[in-house]
Amino acid sequence: MHSIKSDHQVFLHIQNNILPTNATMLDIKTKYAFNIP
């Protein structure tokens, strides 16, 4: 029901708090891109 919203929130949490490297960001975007509307 809220899996898409949760995934997006997780993505934002990772992006805002961990500040990963570009390579890691690309990996995260690849994993979550299909879940973000």
DAPEHU-V188807 format. One record per helix or strand of 2 or more residues. SS is the DSSP state (2 for helix, 1 for strand). FROM is the first residue (numbers start at 1). TO is the last residue. If there is no record, write none. Layout:
BEGIN
ss = {SS SS}
from = {FROM FROM}
to = {TO TO}
END
This chain:
BEGIN
ss = {2 2}
from = {3 22}
to = {17 32}
END
